[in-house]
Amino acid sequence: MTLDYKEIGRRIARRRNQLGLKQSEVEELAGISYGYLTNIERAVSIPSTEVVMRLAIALETTPDEFLVGTSRREGEEWKDVAELLRTMDAKQLNLARSFLTWLSEQKL
């Protein structure tokens, strides 16, 4: 799967505009540096997984809305998981990804 960073930037901008937020407000909410969001929205910068997660939390959505154009707003359970992931280092994130991949393949 190839990610289209221009489309990801458009989706982030669209969600930000839906909420009536300025770029600087979202940057502050997401804890990213001034001017970084404009670069992401214009596909000048490629956001890390952590930054996508932070933006999703700041914009009250899920990362899949930005990455693949869909979101799941029925419940808010993902926010707790996203918050946990946000505090993890690279080794922990790799382990979490492996576990979540395994879990998603289970028929529960």
NUDRENMAR-482884 format. One record per atom (N, C-alpha, C): residue number from 1; atom name; x, y, z. Coordinates in steps of 0.2 Angstrom, whole numbers, plus 5000, padded with zeros to 4 digits. Layout:
semar=NUM gugu=CA u=X v=Y w=Z
...
***
This chain:
semar=1 gugu=N u=5004 v=4994 w=5000
semar=1 gugu=CA u=5000 v=5000 w=5000
semar=1 gugu=C u=5004 v=5006 w=5000
semar=2 gugu=N u=5003 v=5011 w=4995
semar=2 gugu=CA u=5007 v=5017 w=4995
semar=2 gugu=C u=5003 v=5022 w=4998
semar=3 gugu=N u=5005 v=5026 w=5002
semar=3 gugu=CA u=5002 v=5032 w=5005
semar=3 gugu=C u=5002 v=5038 w=5001
semar=4 gugu=N u=4997 v=5042 w=5000
semar=4 gugu=CA u=4996 v=5048 w=4996
semar=4 gugu=C u=4997 v=5054 w=5001
semar=5 gugu=N u=5002 v=5056 w=5002
semar=5 gugu=CA u=5003 v=5062 w=5007
semar=5 gugu=C u=5000 v=5068 w=5005
semar=6 gugu=N u=4998 v=5069 w=4999
semar=6 gugu=CA u=4994 v=5075 w=4997
semar=6 gugu=C u=4987 v=5074 w=4999
semar=7 gugu=N u=4985 v=5068 w=4998
semar=7 gugu=CA u=4978 v=5067 w=5000
semar=7 gugu=C u=4977 v=5067 w=5008
semar=8 gugu=N u=4982 v=5064 w=5011
semar=8 gugu=CA u=4982 v=5064 w=5019
semar=8 gugu=C u=4982 v=5071 w=5021
semar=9 gugu=N u=4986 v=5075 w=5018
semar=9 gugu=CA u=4986 v=5082 w=5020
semar=9 gugu=C u=4979 v=5086 w=5019
semar=10 gugu=N u=4976 v=5084 w=5013
semar=10 gugu=CA u=4969 v=5087 w=5012
semar=10 gugu=C u=4964 v=5084 w=5017
semar=11 gugu=N u=4965 v=5078 w=5019
semar=11 gugu=CA u=4960 v=5075 w=5024
semar=11 gugu=C u=4961 v=5079 w=5031
semar=12 gugu=N u=4967 v=5080 w=5033
semar=12 gugu=CA u=4969 v=5083 w=5039
semar=12 gugu=C u=4966 v=5090 w=5039
semar=13 gugu=N u=4967 v=5094 w=5033
semar=13 gugu=CA u=4965 v=5101 w=5033
semar=13 gugu=C u=4957 v=5101 w=5033
semar=14 gugu=N u=4954 v=5096 w=5029
semar=14 gugu=CA u=4947 v=5096 w=5029
semar=14 gugu=C u=4944 v=5095 w=5036
semar=15 gugu=N u=4947 v=5090 w=5040
semar=15 gugu=CA u=4944 v=5089 w=5046
semar=15 gugu=C u=4945 v=5095 w=5051
semar=16 gugu=N u=4951 v=5098 w=5050
semar=16 gugu=CA u=4952 v=5104 w=5054
semar=16 gugu=C u=4947 v=5110 w=5053
semar=17 gugu=N u=4946 v=5111 w=5046
semar=17 gugu=CA u=4941 v=5116 w=5044
semar=17 gugu=C u=4934 v=5114 w=5047
semar=18 gugu=N u=4932 v=5107 w=5047
semar=18 gugu=CA u=4926 v=5105 w=5049
semar=18 gugu=C u=4925 v=5107 w=5056
semar=19 gugu=N u=4930 v=5107 w=5060
semar=19 gugu=CA u=4930 v=5109 w=5067
semar=19 gugu=C u=4931 v=5117 w=5068
semar=20 gugu=N u=4932 v=5120 w=5063
semar=20 gugu=CA u=4933 v=5127 w=5063
semar=20 gugu=C u=4940 v=5129 w=5067
semar=21 gugu=N u=4945 v=5125 w=5067
semar=21 gugu=CA u=4951 v=5127 w=5070
semar=21 gugu=C u=4956 v=5130 w=5065
semar=22 gugu=N u=4960 v=5134 w=5068
semar=22 gugu=CA u=4966 v=5137 w=5065
semar=22 gugu=C u=4972 v=5132 w=5065
semar=23 gugu=N u=4977 v=5132 w=5060
semar=23 gugu=CA u=4982 v=5128 w=5061
semar=23 gugu=C u=4986 v=5128 w=5067
semar=24 gugu=N u=4987 v=5134 w=5070
semar=24 gugu=CA u=4991 v=5136 w=5076
semar=24 gugu=C u=4987 v=5132 w=5082
semar=25 gugu=N u=4981 v=5132 w=5082
semar=25 gugu=CA u=4977 v=5129 w=5087
semar=25 gugu=C u=4978 v=5122 w=5087
semar=26 gugu=N u=4978 v=5119 w=5081
semar=26 gugu=CA u=4979 v=5111 w=5081
semar=26 gugu=C u=4986 v=5110 w=5083
semar=27 gugu=N u=4991 v=5114 w=5080
semar=27 gugu=CA u=4998 v=5112 w=5082
semar=27 gugu=C u=4999 v=5112 w=5090
semar=28 gugu=N u=4996 v=5117 w=5093
semar=28 gugu=CA u=4996 v=5117 w=5100
semar=28 gugu=C u=4993 v=5111 w=5103
semar=29 gugu=N u=4987 v=5109 w=5101
semar=29 gugu=CA u=4983 v=5103 w=5104
semar=29 gugu=C u=4987 v=5097 w=5103
semar=30 gugu=N u=4990 v=5097 w=5097
semar=30 gugu=CA u=4994 v=5090 w=5095
semar=30 gugu=C u=5001 v=5090 w=5098
semar=31 gugu=N u=5004 v=5096 w=5100
semar=31 gugu=CA u=5010 v=5096 w=5103
semar=31 gugu=C u=5016 v=5096 w=5098
semar=32 gugu=N u=5014 v=5099 w=5092
semar=32 gugu=CA u=5019 v=5099 w=5086
semar=32 gugu=C u=5021 v=5106 w=5085
semar=33 gugu=N u=5027 v=5107 w=5082
semar=33 gugu=CA u=5030 v=5114 w=5081
semar=33 gugu=C u=5026 v=5118 w=5077
semar=34 gugu=N u=5027 v=5125 w=5078
semar=34 gugu=CA u=5023 v=5130 w=5074
semar=34 gugu=C u=5026 v=5129 w=5066
semar=35 gugu=N u=5021 v=5129 w=5062
semar=35 gugu=CA u=5022 v=5129 w=5055
semar=35 gugu=C u=5022 v=5122 w=5052
semar=36 gugu=N u=5023 v=5117 w=5057
semar=36 gugu=CA u=5023 v=5110 w=5054
semar=36 gugu=C u=5017 v=5107 w=5051
semar=37 gugu=N u=5011 v=5109 w=5054
semar=37 gugu=CA u=5005 v=5107 w=5051
semar=37 gugu=C u=5004 v=5110 w=5044
semar=38 gugu=N u=5006 v=5116 w=5042
semar=38 gugu=CA u=5005 v=5118 w=5035
semar=38 gugu=C u=5009 v=5114 w=5031
semar=39 gugu=N u=5015 v=5112 w=5033
semar=39 gugu=CA u=5019 v=5108 w=5029
semar=39 gugu=C u=5016 v=5101 w=5028
semar=40 gugu=N u=5013 v=5098 w=5033
semar=40 gugu=CA u=5010 v=5092 w=5032
semar=40 gugu=C u=5004 v=5092 w=5027
semar=41 gugu=N u=5000 v=5098 w=5028
semar=41 gugu=CA u=4994 v=5099 w=5024
semar=41 gugu=C u=4996 v=5100 w=5017
semar=42 gugu=N u=5001 v=5103 w=5015
semar=42 gugu=CA u=5004 v=5104 w=5008
semar=42 gugu=C u=5008 v=5098 w=5006
semar=43 gugu=N u=5009 v=5093 w=5010
semar=43 gugu=CA u=5013 v=5087 w=5008
semar=43 gugu=C u=5021 v=5089 w=5007
semar=44 gugu=N u=5023 v=5094 w=5011
semar=44 gugu=CA u=5030 v=5096 w=5010
semar=44 gugu=C u=5034 v=5092 w=5016
semar=45 gugu=N u=5030 v=5090 w=5021
semar=45 gugu=CA u=5033 v=5086 w=5026
semar=45 gugu=C u=5029 v=5080 w=5027
semar=46 gugu=N u=5032 v=5074 w=5028
semar=46 gugu=CA u=5029 v=5068 w=5029
semar=46 gugu=C u=5028 v=5066 w=5037
semar=47 gugu=N u=5022 v=5066 w=5040
semar=47 gugu=CA u=5021 v=5065 w=5047
semar=47 gugu=C u=5023 v=5058 w=5049
semar=48 gugu=N u=5026 v=5058 w=5055
semar=48 gugu=CA u=5027 v=5051 w=5058
semar=48 gugu=C u=5021 v=5048 w=5060
semar=49 gugu=N u=5021 v=5042 w=5062
semar=49 gugu=CA u=5015 v=5038 w=5065
semar=49 gugu=C u=5013 v=5042 w=5071
semar=50 gugu=N u=5017 v=5044 w=5075
semar=50 gugu=CA u=5016 v=5047 w=5081
semar=50 gugu=C u=5012 v=5054 w=5080
semar=51 gugu=N u=5014 v=5058 w=5075
semar=51 gugu=CA u=5011 v=5064 w=5073
semar=51 gugu=C u=5004 v=5063 w=5071
semar=52 gugu=N u=5003 v=5058 w=5067
semar=52 gugu=CA u=4997 v=5056 w=5064
semar=52 gugu=C u=4992 v=5055 w=5070
semar=53 gugu=N u=4995 v=5051 w=5075
semar=53 gugu=CA u=4990 v=5049 w=5081
semar=53 gugu=C u=4989 v=5056 w=5085
semar=54 gugu=N u=4994 v=5060 w=5086
semar=54 gugu=CA u=4992 v=5066 w=5089
semar=54 gugu=C u=4987 v=5071 w=5086
semar=55 gugu=N u=4988 v=5071 w=5079
semar=55 gugu=CA u=4983 v=5075 w=5075
semar=55 gugu=C u=4976 v=5072 w=5076
semar=56 gugu=N u=4976 v=5065 w=5075
semar=56 gugu=CA u=4969 v=5062 w=5076
semar=56 gugu=C u=4966 v=5064 w=5083
semar=57 gugu=N u=4970 v=5064 w=5088
semar=57 gugu=CA u=4967 v=5065 w=5095
semar=57 gugu=C u=4965 v=5073 w=5095
semar=58 gugu=N u=4969 v=5077 w=5092
semar=58 gugu=CA u=4968 v=5084 w=5092
semar=58 gugu=C u=4962 v=5086 w=5088
semar=59 gugu=N u=4961 v=5082 w=5083
semar=59 gugu=CA u=4955 v=5083 w=5078
semar=59 gugu=C u=4949 v=5079 w=5079
semar=60 gugu=N u=4949 v=5075 w=5085
semar=60 gugu=CA u=4944 v=5071 w=5087
semar=60 gugu=C u=4941 v=5066 w=5082
semar=61 gugu=N u=4946 v=5062 w=5080
semar=61 gugu=CA u=4945 v=5057 w=5075
semar=61 gugu=C u=4949 v=5052 w=5075
semar=62 gugu=N u=4949 v=5047 w=5071
semar=62 gugu=CA u=4954 v=5042 w=5071
semar=62 gugu=C u=4959 v=5042 w=5065
semar=63 gugu=N u=4965 v=5040 w=5066
semar=63 gugu=CA u=4970 v=5040 w=5061
semar=63 gugu=C u=4968 v=5038 w=5054
semar=64 gugu=N u=4964 v=5033 w=5054
semar=64 gugu=CA u=4962 v=5030 w=5048
semar=64 gugu=C u=4958 v=5035 w=5043
semar=65 gugu=N u=4955 v=5040 w=5047
semar=65 gugu=CA u=4952 v=5045 w=5043
semar=65 gugu=C u=4957 v=5049 w=5038
semar=66 gugu=N u=4963 v=5050 w=5041
semar=66 gugu=CA u=4968 v=5053 w=5037
semar=66 gugu=C u=4971 v=5049 w=5032
semar=67 gugu=N u=4973 v=5043 w=5035
semar=67 gugu=CA u=4977 v=5038 w=5031
semar=67 gugu=C u=4973 v=5035 w=5025
semar=68 gugu=N u=4967 v=5033 w=5026
semar=68 gugu=CA u=4963 v=5029 w=5021
semar=68 gugu=C u=4956 v=5033 w=5019
semar=69 gugu=N u=4954 v=5038 w=5023
semar=69 gugu=CA u=4948 v=5042 w=5021
semar=69 gugu=C u=4942 v=5039 w=5025
semar=70 gugu=N u=4943 v=5035 w=5030
semar=70 gugu=CA u=4937 v=5033 w=5034
semar=70 gugu=C u=4938 v=5034 w=5041
semar=71 gugu=N u=4933 v=5034 w=5045
semar=71 gugu=CA u=4934 v=5035 w=5052
semar=71 gugu=C u=4928 v=5031 w=5056
semar=72 gugu=N u=4929 v=5030 w=5062
semar=72 gugu=CA u=4925 v=5027 w=5066
semar=72 gugu=C u=4923 v=5031 w=5072
semar=73 gugu=N u=4918 v=5034 w=5072
semar=73 gugu=CA u=4916 v=5039 w=5077
semar=73 gugu=C u=4911 v=5036 w=5082
semar=74 gugu=N u=4908 v=5030 w=5081
semar=74 gugu=CA u=4903 v=5027 w=5085
semar=74 gugu=C u=4905 v=5028 w=5092
semar=75 gugu=N u=4911 v=5025 w=5094
semar=75 gugu=CA u=4913 v=5025 w=5101
semar=75 gugu=C u=4919 v=5029 w=5102
semar=76 gugu=N u=4921 v=5030 w=5108
semar=76 gugu=CA u=4927 v=5034 w=5109
semar=76 gugu=C u=4933 v=5030 w=5112
semar=77 gugu=N u=4932 v=5023 w=5112
semar=77 gugu=CA u=4937 v=5018 w=5115
semar=77 gugu=C u=4944 v=5019 w=5112
semar=78 gugu=N u=4944 v=5021 w=5106
semar=78 gugu=CA u=4951 v=5022 w=5102
semar=78 gugu=C u=4955 v=5027 w=5106
semar=79 gugu=N u=4952 v=5032 w=5108
semar=79 gugu=CA u=4956 v=5038 w=5111
semar=79 gugu=C u=4960 v=5035 w=5117
semar=80 gugu=N u=4958 v=5031 w=5121
semar=80 gugu=CA u=4962 v=5028 w=5127
semar=80 gugu=C u=4968 v=5024 w=5124
semar=81 gugu=N u=4967 v=5020 w=5119
semar=81 gugu=CA u=4972 v=5016 w=5116
semar=81 gugu=C u=4977 v=5021 w=5112
semar=82 gugu=N u=4975 v=5026 w=5109
semar=82 gugu=CA u=4979 v=5031 w=5106
semar=82 gugu=C u=4983 v=5035 w=5111
semar=83 gugu=N u=4980 v=5036 w=5116
semar=83 gugu=CA u=4984 v=5040 w=5121
semar=83 gugu=C u=4990 v=5036 w=5124
semar=84 gugu=N u=4988 v=5029 w=5125
semar=84 gugu=CA u=4994 v=5025 w=5127
semar=84 gugu=C u=4999 v=5024 w=5122
semar=85 gugu=N u=4997 v=5024 w=5116
semar=85 gugu=CA u=5002 v=5023 w=5111
semar=85 gugu=C u=5007 v=5029 w=5110
semar=86 gugu=N u=5004 v=5035 w=5111
semar=86 gugu=CA u=5007 v=5041 w=5111
semar=86 gugu=C u=5013 v=5042 w=5115
semar=87 gugu=N u=5013 v=5038 w=5121
semar=87 gugu=CA u=5018 v=5039 w=5126
semar=87 gugu=C u=5024 v=5033 w=5125
semar=88 gugu=N u=5023 v=5029 w=5120
semar=88 gugu=CA u=5028 v=5023 w=5119
semar=88 gugu=C u=5034 v=5025 w=5115
semar=89 gugu=N u=5039 v=5022 w=5117
semar=89 gugu=CA u=5045 v=5022 w=5112
semar=89 gugu=C u=5045 v=5018 w=5106
semar=90 gugu=N u=5050 v=5018 w=5102
semar=90 gugu=CA u=5049 v=5014 w=5096
semar=90 gugu=C u=5049 v=5007 w=5097
semar=91 gugu=N u=5052 v=5004 w=5102
semar=91 gugu=CA u=5052 v=4997 w=5103
semar=91 gugu=C u=5045 v=4995 w=5106
semar=92 gugu=N u=5042 v=4999 w=5110
semar=92 gugu=CA u=5036 v=4997 w=5113
semar=92 gugu=C u=5030 v=4998 w=5107
semar=93 gugu=N u=5031 v=5003 w=5103
semar=93 gugu=CA u=5027 v=5004 w=5097
semar=93 gugu=C u=5027 v=4998 w=5092
semar=94 gugu=N u=5033 v=4995 w=5091
semar=94 gugu=CA u=5034 v=4989 w=5087
semar=94 gugu=C u=5030 v=4983 w=5090
semar=95 gugu=N u=5031 v=4982 w=5096
semar=95 gugu=CA u=5028 v=4977 w=5100
semar=95 gugu=C u=5020 v=4978 w=5100
semar=96 gugu=N u=5018 v=4984 w=5101
semar=96 gugu=CA u=5011 v=4985 w=5101
semar=96 gugu=C u=5008 v=4984 w=5094
semar=97 gugu=N u=5011 v=4986 w=5089
semar=97 gugu=CA u=5009 v=4985 w=5082
semar=97 gugu=C u=5008 v=4977 w=5081
semar=98 gugu=N u=5013 v=4973 w=5083
semar=98 gugu=CA u=5013 v=4966 w=5082
semar=98 gugu=C u=5007 v=4963 w=5085
semar=99 gugu=N u=5006 v=4965 w=5091
semar=99 gugu=CA u=5000 v=4962 w=5095
semar=99 gugu=C u=4994 v=4964 w=5092
semar=100 gugu=N u=4993 v=4971 w=5090
semar=100 gugu=CA u=4987 v=4973 w=5087
semar=100 gugu=C u=4986 v=4969 w=5080
semar=101 gugu=N u=4991 v=4968 w=5076
semar=101 gugu=CA u=4990 v=4964 w=5070
semar=101 gugu=C u=4988 v=4957 w=5072
semar=102 gugu=N u=4991 v=4954 w=5077
semar=102 gugu=CA u=4989 v=4947 w=5078
semar=102 gugu=C u=4981 v=4947 w=5081
semar=103 gugu=N u=4980 v=4952 w=5085
semar=103 gugu=CA u=4973 v=4953 w=5088
semar=103 gugu=C u=4968 v=4954 w=5082
semar=104 gugu=N u=4970 v=4958 w=5077
semar=104 gugu=CA u=4965 v=4959 w=5072
semar=104 gugu=C u=4964 v=4953 w=5067
semar=105 gugu=N u=4968 v=4948 w=5068
semar=105 gugu=CA u=4967 v=4942 w=5064
semar=105 gugu=C u=4963 v=4937 w=5067
semar=106 gugu=N u=4962 v=4938 w=5074
semar=106 gugu=CA u=4958 v=4933 w=5078
semar=106 gugu=C u=4951 v=4934 w=5076
semar=107 gugu=N u=4947 v=4928 w=5076
semar=107 gugu=CA u=4940 v=4928 w=5076
semar=107 gugu=C u=4937 v=4927 w=5083
semar=108 gugu=N u=4935 v=4933 w=5086
semar=108 gugu=CA u=4933 v=4933 w=5092
semar=108 gugu=C u=4925 v=4932 w=5093
***
